[in-house]
Amino acid sequence: MKRLADICSKFYLGLIFLFLYAPIGVLVALSFNESRSRAHWSGFSLRWYAELFKDPEIMKALYYTLLVAALSAFLASVIGTLGAIGIDRMTKTQKKIAMNITNIPVMNPDIVTGVSMMILFVFAFSLFNAGSLGFGTLLLSHVTFNAPYAALAVLPKLRSLDSRMYEAALDLGATPRSAFFKVIFPEIAPGIISGALLSFTLSVDDFVISFFTTGAGVNTLSILIYSMARRGINPKINALSAIMFLVVIVMLYIVDKRQRPKTEKL
């Protein structure tokens, strides 16, 4: 009976993985199809990858996507780390209120965040009679919804840290700045890196908030793919999606290789 239950559980798990990854496998396979047709395989080819890198519109969207993701991940990590340190030093009541406020952008639907950010930017521009939606508003919106994730990634590291280490460093003559970078920062660095990677991934993945806060001439890959899909599925989208999937796999492998020695040591 137990063996039958194990077989059923493994079969069910296999169906879940098949449901999740079969569409991605089909997409990757079609990216190497010589034909534009999704129903006919005419031979293996790298044609769509070559055309992908020759398309200036896609390259421009890729540039803005990576630039916004990198900058927002960096800024969100800085803001989130400072916020996490501040929350960690609050009283129990203050900490509870701060955590509830921090969780609002995480739990809030993207459509609500996107529309509210757009209204805020439009109101600010009309109030000061200057500026318009564009790269700056897109970056600010990404930093806004990424910062709570960065803070939530750092907080567990701060909670597990012995506060007496910082006090001991001060007693031994270190300045507050030196004590932070030599004692606190190395301990919370894994949380900062995790928050930055999560922020980068969420920024690349985002569509709804980007759609409402960007302006003319500034497109991310998600917005460009949406506009291209409305005109019909272009095989270049398959090639682009396959590359993005490969990049995510490589990033996960690198993170796993970095964390595995620590896990084995523990």
ZILINCOR-V294439 format. One record per run of one state. SS is the DSSP state (alpha for helix, beta for strand, coil for the rest). FROM is the first residue (numbers start at 1). LEN is the number of residues. If there is no record, write none. Layout:
BEGIN
{{SS/FROM/LEN} {SS/FROM/LEN}}
END
This chain:
BEGIN
{{coil/1/1} {alpha/2/29} {coil/31/2} {beta/33/1} {coil/34/10} {beta/44/1} {coil/45/2} {alpha/47/8} {coil/55/1} {alpha/56/33} {coil/89/3} {alpha/92/16} {coil/108/2} {alpha/110/19} {coil/129/6} {alpha/135/25} {coil/160/3} {alpha/163/9} {coil/172/4} {alpha/176/30} {coil/206/2} {alpha/208/6} {coil/214/7} {alpha/221/10} {coil/231/4} {alpha/235/31} {coil/266/1}}
END
